[in-house]
């Protein structure tokens, strides 16, 4: 049976730019190339490619004859990035996809963003990394950028857009010290909540009381809250790890949510209508949270140390929850379940030694067990051995 043109390949419009590209399959791979300013140009090229391959021409020969290529793709990074984001979109959570998109928006301002994919080198990327680090970007943030770029180039390799991944040759930056993240003391949390606008107080109380991520809180609905059982469920759809988890409610969180339930209009749909809202009743958004949190920090004044004020975001609230739980002696596995970490090792890295006094208590406990003070029974027994 002969293969239809549709089965062989497709003509697609280039995202955000004039012109079209072709996508076709050959030698077990998906190939993508710029193909001209009009759909007619691209369709003729696709037909020519199919004809040459059917006549027995190799893939490299075909690409050379149709696109005047020796190796590599004629797509630039700026042109290919939207294609990548479109291709991976269905497999990513919306927040992750937006994060990838934001990173590309930032990276593609660089000169290497306008290069053909095959011309982007490790040296280009290393020079950019050095400049960003000198500008104050952390090694951890650079690793996130490189991770997205590496995923992009792997995607491009599978489609024969490039012959290698330049990110592979760039060593990742040290993230030593990341476990020493900022957190708020209990008195600082109270000052922050007291300084917040009334409509924003519920967000802060529930955030610090549950350790939930910002996106999880923005997606919280009454269908996920059981006030009688004093618990709420972070549903898989909003969870970063795509796994649901149940979190018990503290008395503070229970009181805040009970008051909201009693004073808010009945939602049209308890499974989709967000609980946390802005002053005007609209659903709370990430930008609204950022602005309200900044105002609350300013309002708290000297109750929060100056060195902390400029760095308090929603993740600090989450880290505060984990840190205070650790300081109270909560088992690491339980902290991991509350915070919804994908791996308990992540929790251990951040919270196993969340407070210096933990180390002091551990050493004091060791001393009590060993009992090696001069004149003690333990010291005598040690000498006898």
Secondary structure as UniProt FT lines:
FT   HELIX           5..8
FT   STRAND          9..13
FT   TURN            15..16
FT   STRAND          20..26
FT   TURN            27..28
FT   STRAND          29..36
FT   HELIX           39..54
FT   TURN            55..56
FT   HELIX           59..67
FT   HELIX           77..89
FT   TURN            90..91
FT   HELIX           94..107
FT   TURN            108..109
FT   HELIX           111..114
FT   HELIX           117..119
FT   HELIX           122..134
FT   TURN            135..136
FT   HELIX           139..158
FT   TURN            159..160
FT   HELIX           166..169
FT   TURN            176..179
FT   HELIX           186..195
FT   HELIX           198..210
FT   HELIX           214..218
FT   HELIX           222..224
FT   STRAND          225..226
FT   TURN            227..230
FT   STRAND          231..234
FT   TURN            236..238
FT   TURN            240..241
FT   STRAND          245..248
FT   HELIX           251..263
FT   TURN            270..272
FT   TURN            279..280
FT   HELIX           286..300
FT   HELIX           301..303
FT   HELIX           306..309
FT   TURN            310..311
FT   HELIX           314..327
FT   TURN            328..329
FT   HELIX           332..339
FT   HELIX           344..351
FT   TURN            352..353
FT   HELIX           356..370
FT   TURN            374..375
FT   HELIX           377..384
//
